[in-house]
């Protein structure tokens, strides 16, 4: 595979926003690996002769891979080079989607989803490293906040695109369109992305975990991010139902996306770990207001939900000057994000059934307190030694 051999400068004197856009669009297609399944569960259940529960684990398979392989994927990206991993992941993802369009037997679809999970990890771990490599220090927080938006923006786009595709050609056309889109963006990436140098070294599963989670700058973004993912998806899933306001399914993600991008601009002047702490405090105060009956504060709560992810992604290059450490930090963030997302929904569901809305608020406040505590602990370890 021939690639642009120009190496990315570090730091870049001039930010390349065209490359930032290409990486972001690839992230949209990576997030659609979740969305295309979530929005086609009913027809997939009919196709495979089961109920929605029987095919719902097609979604979670990718998340479970993130839990177990998130950290090691950071090491792979560092050792193989983020450019190579990013392009190969996009190319293989295109092939997998096209094979899915053939609607293989149930066992075959499971295998394809597992392989698709590996490509997803490659893209979401290498993506932040590449964005950091093609932007300068001043613009880097904006680029990272843009990357932090890729999941929510992709789900919004998939919700618009999937229904007409389903009407035109069913599930097969949805998967084929996804694969074709991946193939096109992969072709553009081959000729556009600069090569970010690889970092030679061995890859050891347990050794990599120890190395990452014993390095405060590397693990800090991930720890702050995990508490956020624990509550974000659960809030979007359960609050519209519990508050009897179905419009919040659309409103909360949109407001949080605006907050995420806004935070990137603020991060030019304010330290990312400070912004992450502000985000958690914001959620607590807005949440307490909604809990006490001030309904309109739900919009400020949604805004607070958008502050934390932008701050966490901006913290990756801010705290880690080398491409290798950034890859490792992105891998840890992917791991903690998948842990939070996987645990949050069942915990919220159990709490909702056993303790109602008040129970949900207690869980949210507890998660925010943990997030704040982790930020304080990490800040003491990172900032204090520098003073």
Helices and strands as residue ranges (DSSP letters): H 17-38, H 41-47, H 52-80, H 82-100, H 106-133, H 137-148, H 150-192, H 205-212, H 216-242, H 248-266, H 272-291, G 295-297, H 298-319, H 323-382, G 384-386
